[in-house]
């Protein structure tokens, strides 16, 4: 049956001489894998494989059959055309990190429309905001994904509860035997958890060292609390770009 849905491309691999197998986070069906035929054909007037680069935002018409693991795309076009994200090395590195995060965290074939809407808005904001405004975007995105998927820190920061570690899912009264972040970082962490828009996010002041420590902490935290997080290949590039 044919359905219309929007989607965020997460991964694409070449298939045969002219086709692609692509994994897309769709607004209607969640994570889905599609075959896109003929988009890499040398005989075509235009190579349309570029539409399926990671992070692309698409409008789709798809054949959806619940019993199949591999679906088909009938029609596609850009839902939003990037102006800076693909050429700007900082924005592109943040985008690739965010795409890999979604790929690792999201369950397959589970509709998550609220997270899709947040992710779509996030990629558009990453494209349109200036470079100095997006340094905290990776942390913000990790937190937003964690909240929707149920991996968020549930206790609140207070003068008595101001320690965190990767094992627990909230602030602790006493420091762990192996604290992962110091008190200064925990104060910044609390500000990030309270930020609910990009304006509030921009007002959080932190240097590159704190930012990278918190990114590393969140990745380690999710590795402890999820099954498929693993090691993010894009993390090393992100560290180099944001330092």
C-alpha positions as CSV (number, residue, x, y, z in Angstrom):
1,X,0.0,0.0,0.0
2,X,1.3,3.5,-0.8
3,X,1.8,6.0,2.0
4,X,3.2,9.5,2.3
5,X,5.7,10.2,5.0
6,X,8.6,12.5,5.7
7,X,12.0,11.1,6.6
8,X,15.6,11.8,7.8
9,X,18.2,9.8,6.0
10,X,20.5,8.0,8.4
11,X,22.6,5.7,6.2
12,X,22.9,4.6,2.6
13,X,24.9,1.9,0.9
14,X,25.4,1.1,-2.8
15,X,23.4,-1.8,-4.2
16,X,24.0,-3.3,-7.6
17,X,25.1,-1.0,-10.4
18,X,22.6,1.8,-9.9
19,X,20.6,1.4,-6.7
20,X,20.8,2.1,-3.0
21,X,19.8,0.5,0.3
22,X,18.9,3.3,2.6
23,X,17.9,3.5,6.3
24,X,15.5,6.4,7.0
25,X,13.9,7.7,10.2
26,X,10.4,8.3,9.0
27,X,7.7,10.4,10.6
28,X,5.0,7.7,10.2
29,X,6.8,4.4,10.5
30,X,9.9,5.1,12.5
31,X,13.1,3.5,11.3
32,X,12.7,1.7,8.0
33,X,15.0,0.3,5.4
34,X,14.3,0.9,1.7
35,X,15.6,0.0,-1.7
36,X,15.8,2.9,-4.1
37,X,16.3,1.7,-7.6
38,X,18.1,3.5,-10.5
39,X,19.2,6.6,-8.6
40,X,22.9,6.0,-9.4
41,X,22.4,5.2,-13.1
42,X,24.9,6.7,-15.4
43,X,22.2,6.9,-18.1
44,X,19.9,9.1,-16.0
45,X,19.8,12.8,-16.7
46,X,20.6,13.5,-13.1
47,X,22.3,11.3,-10.5
48,X,19.7,11.5,-7.6
49,X,21.8,9.5,-5.2
50,X,22.7,12.7,-3.4
51,X,19.2,12.9,-2.0
52,X,20.1,10.0,0.2
53,X,23.2,11.4,2.0
54,X,23.0,11.1,5.8
55,X,21.0,13.9,7.3
56,X,18.9,14.7,4.2
57,X,15.3,15.7,4.9
58,X,12.9,14.1,2.4
59,X,9.3,13.9,1.4
60,X,8.5,10.3,0.4
61,X,5.9,8.2,-1.2
62,X,6.6,4.6,-0.1
63,X,5.3,1.1,-0.5
64,X,4.8,-0.2,3.0
65,X,4.2,-3.9,3.7
66,X,4.4,-4.7,7.5
67,X,5.8,-8.2,7.0
68,X,8.8,-7.0,5.0
69,X,12.1,-5.8,6.3
70,X,13.0,-4.1,3.0
71,X,10.5,-1.6,1.7
72,X,10.4,0.4,-1.6
73,X,10.3,4.1,-2.4
74,X,8.2,5.2,-5.3
75,X,8.7,9.0,-5.1
76,X,11.0,11.3,-3.2
77,X,12.0,15.0,-3.1
78,X,13.7,17.3,-0.7
79,X,11.5,18.4,2.2
80,X,14.1,21.1,3.1
81,X,17.2,22.2,1.1
82,X,20.3,22.9,3.2
83,X,22.1,26.1,2.6
84,X,25.2,25.6,4.9
85,X,25.1,22.3,6.6
86,X,26.7,20.2,3.9
87,X,29.5,22.6,3.2
88,X,30.3,23.9,6.7
89,X,32.8,21.5,8.3
90,X,31.6,22.2,11.8
91,X,27.9,21.9,11.1
92,X,28.4,18.8,8.9
93,X,30.4,17.1,11.6
94,X,27.7,17.8,14.2
95,X,25.1,16.5,11.7
96,X,26.9,13.3,11.1
97,X,27.3,12.7,14.8
98,X,23.6,13.3,15.4
99,X,22.6,11.0,12.5
100,X,24.8,8.2,14.0
101,X,23.3,8.8,17.4
102,X,19.8,8.3,15.9
103,X,20.9,5.2,14.1
104,X,22.3,3.6,17.3
105,X,19.5,4.7,19.7
106,X,16.2,4.2,17.7
107,X,14.4,0.9,17.7
108,X,13.5,-0.4,14.3
109,X,9.9,0.1,12.9
110,X,8.7,1.9,16.0
111,X,6.9,5.2,15.2
112,X,8.3,8.1,17.3
113,X,6.5,11.2,15.8
114,X,7.5,13.5,18.6
115,X,11.2,12.7,18.3
116,X,11.0,12.9,14.5
117,X,9.5,16.4,14.8
118,X,12.3,17.4,17.3
119,X,15.0,16.0,15.0
120,X,13.6,17.7,11.9
121,X,13.6,21.1,13.7
122,X,17.1,20.4,15.0
123,X,18.6,19.8,11.6
124,X,16.9,22.9,10.1
125,X,18.2,25.0,13.1
126,X,21.7,23.5,12.7
127,X,21.6,24.6,9.0
128,X,20.2,28.1,9.6
129,X,21.9,29.3,12.9
130,X,25.4,30.7,12.8
131,X,28.5,28.6,13.5
132,X,29.1,30.1,17.0
133,X,25.5,29.3,18.0
134,X,25.7,25.5,17.3
135,X,28.6,24.3,19.5
136,X,26.2,23.0,22.2
137,X,23.9,21.3,19.7
138,X,25.4,17.8,20.1
139,X,24.7,17.9,23.9
140,X,21.2,19.3,23.4
141,X,20.4,16.6,20.9
142,X,21.7,13.8,23.1
143,X,19.5,15.1,26.0
144,X,16.4,15.5,23.8
145,X,16.7,11.9,22.4
146,X,17.4,10.5,25.9
147,X,14.2,12.2,27.3
148,X,11.9,10.8,24.5
149,X,13.4,7.3,24.7
150,X,13.3,7.1,28.5
151,X,17.1,7.3,29.2
152,X,17.0,10.8,30.8
153,X,18.3,11.7,34.2
154,X,15.2,11.6,36.4
155,X,16.3,13.1,39.7
156,X,17.0,16.8,40.0
157,X,20.1,18.8,40.8
158,X,20.2,20.4,44.3
159,X,22.9,21.5,46.7
160,X,22.5,18.0,48.4
161,X,22.1,16.0,45.1
162,X,24.9,17.2,42.8
163,X,26.9,14.1,41.8
164,X,26.3,11.9,38.8
165,X,27.9,8.7,37.4
166,X,27.2,6.6,34.4
167,X,25.6,3.8,36.3
168,X,22.6,5.7,37.9
169,X,19.8,7.6,36.1
170,X,19.8,10.6,38.4
171,X,21.8,12.9,40.6
172,X,23.3,11.4,43.8
173,X,23.9,12.7,47.3
174,X,27.4,11.4,47.5
175,X,30.1,11.3,44.9
176,X,30.8,8.0,43.2
177,X,34.0,6.2,44.0
178,X,35.0,6.9,40.4
179,X,33.3,10.3,39.6
180,X,33.1,10.8,35.8
181,X,32.6,14.6,35.9
182,X,33.5,17.2,38.4
183,X,31.2,19.6,40.3
184,X,31.8,22.5,37.8
185,X,30.7,20.2,34.9
186,X,27.7,19.0,36.9
187,X,26.4,22.6,37.2
188,X,26.7,23.0,33.5
189,X,25.0,19.6,33.0
190,X,22.0,20.8,35.1
191,X,21.7,23.9,32.9
192,X,21.7,21.8,29.8
193,X,19.0,19.5,31.2
194,X,16.8,22.6,32.0
195,X,17.2,24.2,28.5
196,X,14.1,23.6,26.4
197,X,14.9,25.9,23.4
198,X,17.9,27.0,21.3
199,X,17.9,30.5,22.9
200,X,18.4,29.0,26.4
201,X,21.0,26.6,25.0
202,X,23.0,29.5,23.5
203,X,23.1,31.3,26.9
204,X,24.9,28.3,28.6
205,X,28.5,29.3,28.7
206,X,31.1,26.5,28.6
207,X,34.6,26.1,27.2
208,X,35.6,23.3,24.7
209,X,37.1,21.1,27.5
210,X,33.8,21.1,29.5
211,X,31.8,20.5,26.3
212,X,33.8,17.5,25.3
213,X,33.9,16.0,28.8
214,X,30.1,16.2,28.9
215,X,29.7,14.7,25.5
216,X,32.0,11.8,26.5
217,X,30.0,11.4,29.7
218,X,26.6,11.2,27.9
219,X,27.9,8.7,25.4
220,X,29.3,6.5,28.3
221,X,26.0,6.9,30.1
222,X,24.0,5.7,27.1
223,X,26.4,2.9,26.6
224,X,25.5,1.7,30.1
225,X,21.8,2.1,29.7
226,X,21.1,0.9,26.1
227,X,21.8,-2.3,24.2
228,X,23.1,-1.1,20.9
229,X,25.0,2.2,21.5
230,X,28.5,0.8,20.9
231,X,31.3,3.1,19.9
232,X,30.3,6.1,17.8
233,X,32.7,6.4,14.8
234,X,31.8,10.1,14.3
235,X,32.8,11.0,17.9
236,X,36.5,11.3,17.2
237,X,35.8,13.8,14.3
238,X,33.4,15.8,16.6
239,X,36.1,16.0,19.3
240,X,38.6,17.4,16.7
241,X,36.1,19.9,15.3
242,X,34.8,21.3,18.6
243,X,38.2,21.5,20.5
